[in-house]
């Protein structure tokens, strides 16, 4: 009988440690939070990629305008 109580105690301690470890890693509301966090991370990634693309397009446009101005000034300078 003593062995049964010891085994039950050890199992209870193992379960409690596992639950504490999971709550430390994932928080209290793991299921609800994981779906919300995944969606938020997806939206943040989408916004960051859109901003990066807009920056690349803007930089390309700026280089094109500056190259056109330089070409126009070179054609005016050369008779």
N, C-alpha and C positions, 0 to 999 in steps of 0.2 A: 504494500500500500504506500509506503514511503517513496518507493521508486516512481510510482504513478504520479504522485504529487510533484516530485522533482522534475519529471518529464513535462508535466503540464506547465510548471513554472518556467522551465527553459523555453518551451514553445511560446509561451505568452511573452517572454522577454524578447525572443527573436522576432515575433510579429510586431511588437511595439517598436523595436529598433528599426525594422523595415518601414513601418508607417512614418516614424519620425524622419528617416532619411528621405523618403518620398516627399513628405511635406516640406522639408528643407529645400529640396531640389525644385519641386514643382509648385509649391504654394498650396493654399487651402482649397481653392476651387480649380482643380487641374483641368477638368473637362471643359468647363465653360471658358476658362482663360485660354486654353490652347487654340480653340477655334477663333476666338477674337484676336489673339496675338498673331496667328497665322494670317488672318485677313489684313490686319494692320500692317504687318511686315510686307505683304504683297503690295498694298497700296503705296507704302513708302518707297518700295523698290520701283514701282511704276512711275511715281512722281520724280524720283531721282534720275531714272533713265530718260524721262521726257525733258528734264532740265538739262541733262548732259547732251542730248540730241539738239536741243535748241541752242545751247552754247556752241556746239560744233557748226551748226548752220550759220549762226551769227558771225563766228570767226571767219568762216569761208566767205560770207558776203562782204565782210570788212576787207579781207585780203583782195577780193575781186574789185571792189571800189577803189582801193588804193592802187592796185595795178593799173586800172583804167586811167586814173588821174596821172600816174607816172607816165604812161604811154602817151597820153594827150599832151603833157608838158614836154615830152621828148620830141613829139612831132611838131610842136610849135617852135621849139628851139632850133631844130634842124631845118634849114631852108631847102 
